[in-house]
Amino acid sequence: MNDLIVLGILFEGPRHGYALKKRTGLIFGHADMHNNLIYPLLRRFVAQAWVTRRTTAGHRGQTRQVYSLTLLGRNALIERLRKFGESEASSAQAFRLRVGFFGLLDPEAREQIIAKRDVFLASRTRKLSDLQKSMDLEMYGAEVVRFMRLQIQVEIAWISRLRRLKTSRQGKTSKRARRKSR
């Protein structure tokens, strides 16, 4: 997941290492990403030719390493975002990350991701329902299961909204195309 976020941030444009640490940390809800995570990733990306590195002068006379995404890196990012198997479909974080990058994916890939998450949520709902029927969960256990089912309902509603957004955006695009052709 870290690798997708770092590549995604670089998709926006070149960044120096410190800025990447801060931006990535912000996404994860931390002050910054630890050096032992960000710099090994960047070294690996440079070795894979997904990212280039150049040295520039900093504001106070220091040198900074500026990292930029290559075309190969862009393609790797998109391919990795498209990879959404059963394991990723069961992870709310993996799903939300991909939704955050939906602008980079074609409509077919977006729909495949949404459909796989839908299948997982339906399965999870059935399992929670079976759990409620087959076990005496006591008061607090039952509350936990109710809360989990509510979260699933909220996510299903959000997925429905994502699908509507896709449709409404396509409609706007086609309206723009018609206006331009006049």
C-alpha positions in Angstrom: 0.0 0.0 0.0 2.9 2.4 0.8 4.3 1.9 -2.7 1.0 2.8 -4.4 0.7 6.0 -2.3 4.2 7.1 -3.0 3.9 6.4 -6.7 0.5 8.2 -6.7 2.0 11.3 -5.1 4.7 11.3 -7.6 2.1 11.1 -10.4 1.1 14.6 -9.4 4.6 15.8 -10.1 8.2 15.8 -8.9 8.8 15.9 -5.1 11.8 15.8 -2.9 12.2 13.1 -0.3 11.1 15.2 2.7 8.0 16.4 0.9 7.1 12.8 0.1 7.6 11.8 3.7 5.2 14.6 4.9 2.6 14.0 2.2 2.5 10.2 2.7 2.3 10.7 6.5 -0.6 13.0 6.0 -2.5 10.4 4.0 -1.9 7.8 6.7 -2.8 10.2 9.5 0.7 10.5 10.9 3.2 13.4 11.1 5.3 11.8 8.3 6.3 8.5 6.9 9.4 7.1 8.6 12.8 7.3 6.8 13.1 3.5 7.0 10.0 3.1 4.9 10.2 6.0 2.3 13.8 5.9 1.3 14.1 2.1 0.7 10.9 2.4 -1.5 12.4 5.3 -3.4 15.7 3.4 -4.0 13.8 0.4 -5.2 11.7 2.5 -7.6 14.9 4.1 -9.0 16.5 0.7 -9.5 13.3 -0.5 -11.3 13.4 2.7 -13.5 9.9 3.7 -12.2 11.4 6.9 -10.7 14.3 9.1 -11.6 16.3 11.0 -9.0 18.2 14.2 -9.4 20.1 16.4 -7.0 19.1 20.1 -6.6 20.1 22.9 -4.3 17.8 23.5 -1.3 16.8 26.8 0.1 19.4 26.9 2.8 22.4 25.7 0.8 21.8 22.0 1.4 21.2 19.5 -1.5 18.0 17.7 -2.0 17.0 14.6 -4.0 14.1 15.3 -6.2 12.1 12.2 -7.4 10.0 12.1 -10.6 7.8 9.4 -11.9 8.8 7.9 -15.3 6.5 6.6 -17.9 7.4 3.1 -16.8 6.5 4.1 -13.2 3.2 5.5 -14.3 2.3 2.3 -16.1 3.4 0.2 -13.1 1.2 2.4 -10.8 -1.8 1.9 -13.1 -1.2 -1.8 -13.4 -0.8 -2.2 -9.7 -4.0 -0.2 -9.0 -5.9 -2.5 -11.5 -4.7 -5.6 -9.6 -7.6 -6.1 -7.2 -8.0 -9.7 -6.2 -10.0 -11.3 -3.4 -7.4 -10.2 -0.7 -7.6 -6.6 -1.8 -11.4 -6.7 -2.1 -11.6 -7.8 1.6 -9.6 -4.8 2.7 -11.5 -1.5 3.2 -8.2 0.4 3.0 -7.1 -1.2 -0.3 -10.6 -0.4 -1.7 -10.6 3.2 -0.6 -7.0 3.7 -1.9 -8.1 2.5 -5.3 -11.2 4.7 -5.3 -8.9 7.7 -4.5 -7.0 6.9 -7.7 -10.0 6.1 -9.8 -9.2 9.1 -12.0 -6.2 7.2 -13.3 -8.2 4.1 -14.2 -10.5 3.5 -17.2 -14.2 2.9 -16.5 -14.0 -0.8 -17.0 -11.2 -1.2 -14.3 -13.1 1.0 -11.9 -16.3 -1.1 -12.4 -14.3 -4.4 -11.9 -12.9 -3.0 -8.6 -16.4 -1.9 -7.4 -18.0 -5.2 -8.4 -15.3 -7.2 -6.5 -15.9 -5.1 -3.4 -19.6 -5.6 -3.8 -19.2 -9.4 -3.9 -17.1 -9.2 -0.7 -19.6 -7.0 1.1 -22.5 -9.3 0.2 -20.6 -12.3 1.5 -19.6 -10.5 4.7 -23.3 -9.5 5.3 -24.3 -13.1 4.9 -21.7 -14.3 7.3 -22.6 -11.7 9.9 -26.3 -12.6 9.6 -25.4 -16.3 10.0 -23.4 -15.4 13.1 -26.3 -13.5 14.6 -28.6 -16.5 14.0 -26.3 -19.2 15.2 -24.7 -17.7 18.3 -25.9 -16.0 21.4 -23.8 -12.9 21.1 -24.9 -11.3 24.4 -25.7 -7.6 24.4 -22.3 -6.2 23.5 -21.4 -8.8 20.9 -24.7 -8.2 19.2 -24.0 -4.5 19.2 -20.6 -5.1 17.5 -22.3 -7.2 14.8 -25.0 -4.5 14.3 -22.4 -1.9 14.0 -20.4 -3.9 11.4 -23.6 -4.5 9.4 -24.4 -0.8 9.5 -20.9 0.0 8.2 -21.5 -2.4 5.3 -24.8 -0.7 4.5 -23.1 2.7 4.5 -20.4 1.4 2.2 -22.9 -0.1 -0.2 -24.7 3.2 -0.4 -21.4 4.9 -1.1 -20.6 2.4 -3.8 -24.0 3.2 -5.3 -23.0 6.9 -5.3 -19.7 6.1 -6.9 -21.5 4.4 -9.7 -23.9 7.4 -10.1 -20.9 9.8 -10.2 -19.4 7.7 -13.0 -22.6 7.9 -15.0 -23.1 11.6 -14.3 -19.5 12.4 -15.3 -19.9 10.4 -18.5 -23.0 12.4 -19.3 -21.2 15.7 -18.7 -18.4 14.6 -20.9 -20.7 13.7 -23.7 -22.5 17.0 -23.4 -19.2 18.8 -23.6 -18.2 16.8 -26.6 -21.5 17.7 -28.3 -21.0 21.4 -27.5 -17.5 21.3 -28.9 -18.6 19.6 -32.1 -21.2 22.4 -32.9 
